[in-house]
Amino acid sequence: AVVSTQSTGEGMRQSELELEKSDHLDWTCVLPGGLTNEPVTDIPFRTNDTDFHIPGCSDGISRADVARYFLQVIPDTESHGKVRAIALAGESGTSLGETLSNQMGDFKRTTVNQQ
């Protein structure tokens, strides 16, 4: 477990760094935008492995759609070892990720390749 007294964003990144050091886990961190209680959809997902921002997508995604994404990503070995922002394709608006990216400056994620 990773315990942090830092802000949420800093603590989240610290947890991600601990996962990236792991050589015995297959993991994917999923960063959805604002969670809603809407029903599941069949809208395709858009992802970003290098930043919080996914251009052209809003910040809202249903918990049911996040669960649907989890079911798709678990067997996908290409997603292992990545921190991935997700959103639903075709939605517009200023995303929470875009706001965070603007506030954090040039922050970009890097991931450690799994061996």
N, C-alpha and C positions, 0 to 999 in steps of 0.2 A: 504494500500500500504506500501511496505517496501522500504525505501530509504537508500542507502548505498554509502559512499565515499570510500569504500574498493576496493580491487581488484575484478575482475569478479568472481573468485572462492569463495572468502570470502563473497561477496555480494549475490551470488547464495545460499550459505549455510545459510546465515542469512534469506533469503526469505523462504527456506525450513523449518527452525526452527519455523518461524511464522505460517506457514501452519500446522506444527505438533502440535501447541498449540490449533488449532481450534477444537471446539467440535460440530460445526454445518455445516461443509462442508465435502462432499465426494470428495477427491482429489487424484490424482496420478501425481507426477512429472516425466516426461519422459526425459531422457538424451540420445539423439541420438549422434552418432559420427559426423564426418564431413558431412555436408549436401551436396547432389548433386542434379542436375536437371534431373536425369535419370527418365525413366518411371516406373510406379508401376510394381512390380514383384509378384510372388506367393511364394517366398522363405519364409520358416518359420522363426520366430523370435527367438532369444536367448536373455535372460534377466539376469540381476544381480541386486539384491536388497541390496547388501552390499558393493559394490565397483564400481568404474568406469570401471574396466577391465572386458571384456568378452573374456576368452581364445579362441583362434582360429578364431576370427572374425576380419575383417578389420575395419578401422574407418569410411569408407564411407557408407552412407545410403541415399537413395533418399527421398526428401521431400514427394513424393507420398507414399512411404512405411511408413514413419512416420505417415502420415494421416491414412493409412490403419491400423496401430497399434492403433492409437487413437480410431478408430471405434470399434476395438476388445476389448479394455481395458475399455471403458466407462461403459458397463453393468457388468463388472467383479468386484464384490464387494471384492474379495480377493486381488485386486490390490489397493483398497482404503487405503489411509494413507501411501503410500510407495513412495520412491524415487527410480526410476527404470532406469538403463542403458539398452538400447536396441541396438541390432545389427542384421544383417541378418546371419542366420546359414550357415555354409559351406564355408565361406570366410576365407582367411588366410592372415596373415601379422601382423605387429605390430600395435595395435589399438591405437587411441588417448587416450582411457581410460587407457591402459597399461602405456603409457608415463606419463599421469597425476598421476597414482597411484605410479609410481616409484619416481616422483618428490615430491609427498606429503608424502612419507614415509609410515607409518602404518595407515594412515587415513582409517577409516571404518565408514560407515554410520550406524546410528541407527534410528529406526522409533518408533513413539509412537503408541501404539495399539488404534484403534478407539473403542469407547464404544458404 
